[in-house]
Amino acid sequence: MFRELTKPEKKLARELVNKGLQQKYQNAIKELSQLIDEWKDEKLDNRGAYLKLYKAFSEHDKHIASRYDDMKGSKYFSTVASLLADELITQKDILGFNEENRNYLNRYAALINEDLRKKDSDVEIIKGYRVKVEYADLSEEEMKRKREAIAKTAVDSILKRKR
């Protein structure tokens, strides 16, 4: 989403983006530090520690790169909204934007959070693939019929192998 920002708003946006970036660096360093402490306390062997460190670093780096690489004026607004959605900045931080832009930032951040809640609620990861899963309640009769069909299929399969 692109919104026209005044020069002072662009300056504020750059400061907020930097603040968010510094917080992301700090979060990554803290997580990596905890993993190193686990290794030092011999809770992880060398290989396990290395793999966990590599994975954690890669995930943080991927997120940082996707949000902050190629930062230019047209990305300021959406990046600030993302920072607001992630609670890396507060309402107090965005007071320097005009009222209309503050309202848009808040609505955009709310949409981001709503979208994330939807993704978390109906998507499961099965064998490394994100799968949208919907469950429907079945009656006892329906459940019994399905179990019988599965049992019949299994028995038929076993009998075919013996032939």
Residue, then its C-alpha position, 0 to 999 in steps of 0.5 A: m500500500f502506498r500513501e503519500l508522506t510529507k518530508p517530516e513523515k518520511k524522516l519519522a518513517r525512516e527512524l521507525v524502520n531503523k528502530g524496528l530493524q534494531q529490535k529485530y537484530q536484538n531479538a535474533i542475537k538473544e535467540l542465538s545467545q540462548l542457543i549458545d548458552e544451551w550448548k555451553d551447558e551441554k544441553l546440546d551437542n556440537r552438531g545439534a547446536y550448530l544446526k539450531l544456530y544455523k536454522a535460527f540465524s537463517e530464519h531471522d535473516k530471511h525475515i529481516a531481508s524480506r522486510y527491510d531490503d530495498m527500502k525506499g519511500s514507497k515501502y515506508f508506509s507498509t513497513v511502518a504498519s508491519l512494525l505496528a502490527d508486530e508491536l515493535i512500535t507503539q501509538k506514541d511512535i506514530l504521533g508524528f504522522n498526520e491523522e489520516n495516515r495514523n488511521y490508515l496505519n492502524r487499519y493496515a496493522a489490524l488487517i495484517n494481524e487479522d490475516l495472520r490469525k486466519k493463517d494460524s487458525d486454518v493452516e497446518i504444516i504436514k510433511g513440510y507443506r502448508v495445508k489448509v485444513e477444515y474439520a466437519d463434525l460427523s455424526e456417530e452413524e457417519m463415523k461408524r460407516k466410514r470406519e467400516a468402509i476403511a476396514k473393508t478396504a484394508v481386508d480387501s487389500i490384504l486378500k488381494r495380496k495373498r492371491 
